[in-house]
Amino acid sequence: SRQMFALVGLGNEAVRDSLPVNRAKMLSYAGMLASPSRSPEVISGLVMHCFDLESVEVDDWQMRKVAVCEEQQNRLGLSGVVLGHDFISGERVNDCAGKFVLKINNLSFHDFLRFLPDGDQHQPLVRFMSFILRDQLAWDLSLGFGYQQANGMRLDSHQGASLGWSSFLGTPPEVARVTICVQE
C-alpha cells in the first residue's frame, strides 16, 4: 500500500497523517487521484465516500468578481494595451472558471452542525479538499438539511440554535441550506 499512497501523493507518512480521512477509503480512489484532472464527479464521489455522506454535488462555473492587480490595470498614457484584445476596464473582472460550490445535501441536523465552521468535520473537509484539488480554486460549501430536519427557532426547544446558521424565524424554507465561503 506504500507504493499506492506514493502514486497519489501520500508517500510521506506525515502527509498521510495530516489528512483526517480513512486511508483505506482513499486507496479505493487511487487511480482517479493519480490522474492529473479532477472532474466534479470525482470530487463529489471522493467527498461522499470518505465522509460517509449520501448526497454530494459540485456546481462548477460559478460567477465571481476578481480583483485586478494595480500594476495590471490600464491607465491613460500607458503603451502595450490593445482595445478589444487585452484591455480591461476597472479594478475587478468577471470570472466563471475559478470557482465552484460543493453541495452536501440531505444532512440530519446533527451532521449539519458538524460541517459548520465550528464543527468537528469542517476543518477535515477543508484539508481534504486542499489535497484533492490540483488547482487551488475558490469554493463555497453549501450545506442542505434533509427532509423536515430544519425547524423554526423556538425558545422552549432543547435543540440548539445558531443565529444565521441553523435557526430560522418562523417556518423554515422548504429547501433549507446555508452557504459558507471557504476559499476566495
N, C-alpha and C positions, 0 to 999 in steps of 0.2 A: 504494500500500500504506500510505502515511502516514495516509490517512483511515480505512482499515480498522483500523489499530492504534489510532487515536483512538477508534473505535467501541467497542473492547473495553477501554479504559482504559490503553492503552500509547502515547498520543500523544507523551509525553515520551521522548526518546531515552535519557536517564539511567535512567528506569524500565525501558525495554526492555533496556538493557544489564545491569541488576541481575538479570534473570531468566535463569538459565543453561540455557535450552532453545532448541531450534531455532525461530526465528521463523516460518519457512515452515510448520512443523507447527502452530503456534498459529493462523496465519491460516486454516487449513482448518476451524477450530472457531470462527471469528469470530461466526457467527450465534448459536451457543449461548453464547459468552462475553458477548455483548451482552445476552442475556436476564437478567431480574432473579433467576431462580431457578437453583439447581444441584441437579439430581437426582443420585442415586447413580450412575446410568448415565452421565451426562455427566462426572462427576468421574472415574470409573474409566476411561472412554474417553479422556479427556484425558491422564491419567497413563500409560495403556498406550501411547498414540500418541507422546507427547512423550519418553518414556523408553525406547522400543523394548522393551516388555515383552509377554509373550504372555498373561498371565492376571492381571487386577486386578479385585478386587471391593470394594464398600463395604457393610459391615454397619452399618446405621443403628439407631437406637433402643437404644443401649447404656446399661444401668443404671449409675448412679454416685451418689455421695453429694456433695451440695453444701453448703458451709458457709453458715450464715445469719449475716449481719452482726449484731453485738451490738445495735445500735440497732433492728433489725427483730425481735429475739427478744421473745417475750411474757413478761411478768412480772406477778406479782400486784400489784394496785393500779393498773395502767395501764388507761386507758379506750381505746375505739376498736377493740377486738378482739372479734369475734363468734365464739363457738364454732360450729364447723361451716361457717364462711364463710371467715375469713382467719386462724384460729388455728393456729399451728404450734408443736408441742411439741419442744423440743430445740435443739441447736446445728447440726444437719445435717438436710437434707431429701433424699428420694429424687428423682432426676430421670432421665428416659429420653429427653428430647428434645434434649439439648445435647451428645451425644457420639456418635461413630461410630468404626469401625475400618476403616482402609484395609489391605486384604489383598493382598499381592503374592505370587503363587503360582508354583510350578514354577521356582524360581530354581536356577541352577547354583551350585556352591559359590563360585566366583569372584564372580558377581553378588550373591550373598547377602552376602558380605563388603563389597561396595561400598555397600550400603544400611544397614549398621550405623552407629551414631553417629560412629565414627571413619573411616568410608569416604568416598570421594570423591563419592558420589551422595546421601548423606543430607541435607546442607545444601541442595543444589539442590532436592531434593524438598520439603523443609520450606518453602523460599521460594516455590516454585511453588504449593504448597497454600495458603499465606497469600494469594497473589494470586488464585487462582481461587475461594476461598471468600468469598461475600458476607458471611456472618455468621461471625465467628471462633469456631467451635465447638471443644470439646475433642475430641481424636482420638488414637488409638493407631495405630501402624504394626505390622502383623503380617507377618513375612517367612517364607515357607514354602519349604522345599527341594523341588527336583524329585525324581523317582523315583531312588532309590539315590544321591543326592548327599550325604546326611548319613551320616557314618561315626562309629563309636565312636572314642574317643581312644586313640591308640597312641603310645608313646614313640619307636618307630623310624620314625615317619612323617615325610615331608618336608612334608606338608600342615600348615600352622599351625593351632593350636587356641586359641581364646579361651574361657576358662572362663566358662560361663554364656551364651555367645553361640553358638559354633559347635562345641562339644565335648560329647560325651555319654558317660557312663560305661556301659560295656557296649554292648549293641546299641541304637542309637537308635530312638525311636518310629517307627511306620510313617508317620505324618504328622508330620514334624519341623518345628516352627515356633517362632519367637521373637517375642514381642510387646514393643514399645517404647512407653512413654508419651511422646508428643511434645508435646502441649499439654493442660493440665488446665483 
